[in-house]
Amino acid sequence: MEPPRPEESIPDAINALTNAGPSHNIEFDQTEDSTAFNDENLANYDAILFLMVTDISPNDIINSEQQTVFQNYLNSGGNFVGIHSASDCLHDATFYQREIGAYFWDHPTLGEAARYPAPYILSRRH
């Protein structure tokens, strides 16, 4: 059986995060609308999460003006969480490279893999 492609997993991942969030006092908003990357809107969020994003070209996710807004958000103490292919976008953005730490280079050929249940979606605070 073929494993699901990342883009096929996005709705399940959004549902998992949305369902798990309240038990951790976290509320999620989801959008694919890049115009949400403006100073006024980002000021409403404690963190920005990129979930399985992959750029085809340097500015597919957010354009250069929106990248500046994102950089200012991070420089002002905003938080960032990147999941799965978040390291495969904004390749031309130096600030993002520093934030993410490394870029995705290549994916190995998919084959048979053991499947293990993930222990937690979000770690608990003690």
Solvent accessible surface area in square Angstrom, and as a share of the most:
residue,aa,sasa,rsa
1,M,195,0.87
2,E,142,0.64
3,P,45,0.28
4,P,79,0.50
5,R,131,0.48
6,P,49,0.31
7,E,100,0.45
8,E,106,0.48
9,S,24,0.16
10,I,40,0.20
11,P,78,0.49
12,D,99,0.51
13,A,20,0.15
14,I,41,0.21
15,N,84,0.43
16,A,35,0.27
17,L,13,0.06
18,T,66,0.39
19,N,117,0.60
20,A,21,0.16
21,G,0,0.00
22,P,98,0.62
23,S,95,0.62
24,H,51,0.23
25,N,148,0.76
26,I,68,0.35
27,E,161,0.72
28,F,58,0.24
29,D,97,0.50
30,Q,101,0.45
31,T,78,0.45
32,E,158,0.71
33,D,77,0.40
34,S,37,0.24
35,T,89,0.52
36,A,21,0.16
37,F,25,0.11
38,N,60,0.31
39,D,94,0.49
40,E,148,0.66
41,N,42,0.21
42,L,6,0.03
43,A,85,0.66
44,N,112,0.57
45,Y,71,0.27
46,D,127,0.66
47,A,44,0.34
48,I,19,0.10
49,L,53,0.26
50,F,10,0.04
51,L,24,0.12
52,M,35,0.16
53,V,29,0.17
54,T,72,0.42
55,D,15,0.08
56,I,165,0.84
57,S,51,0.33
58,P,58,0.36
59,N,79,0.41
60,D,74,0.38
61,I,41,0.21
62,I,2,0.01
63,N,71,0.37
64,S,76,0.49
65,E,133,0.60
66,Q,20,0.09
67,Q,21,0.09
68,T,72,0.42
69,V,20,0.12
70,F,0,0.00
71,Q,55,0.25
72,N,72,0.37
73,Y,23,0.09
74,L,23,0.11
75,N,108,0.56
76,S,98,0.63
77,G,57,0.55
78,G,19,0.18
79,N,84,0.43
80,F,32,0.13
81,V,67,0.38
82,G,36,0.35
83,I,55,0.28
84,H,108,0.48
85,S,15,0.10
86,A,1,0.01
87,S,27,0.17
88,D,22,0.11
89,C,0,0.00
90,L,0,0.00
91,H,72,0.32
92,D,107,0.55
93,A,8,0.06
94,T,88,0.51
95,F,20,0.08
96,Y,0,0.00
97,Q,89,0.40
98,R,162,0.59
99,E,76,0.34
100,I,42,0.21
101,G,61,0.59
102,A,65,0.50
103,Y,51,0.19
104,F,75,0.31
105,W,234,0.82
106,D,103,0.53
107,H,93,0.42
108,P,103,0.65
109,T,135,0.78
110,L,95,0.47
111,G,54,0.52
112,E,171,0.76
113,A,79,0.61
114,A,72,0.56
115,R,155,0.57
116,Y,182,0.69
117,P,123,0.77
118,A,83,0.64
119,P,115,0.72
120,Y,136,0.52
121,I,95,0.48
122,L,41,0.21
123,S,95,0.61
124,R,155,0.56
125,R,230,0.84
126,H,215,0.96
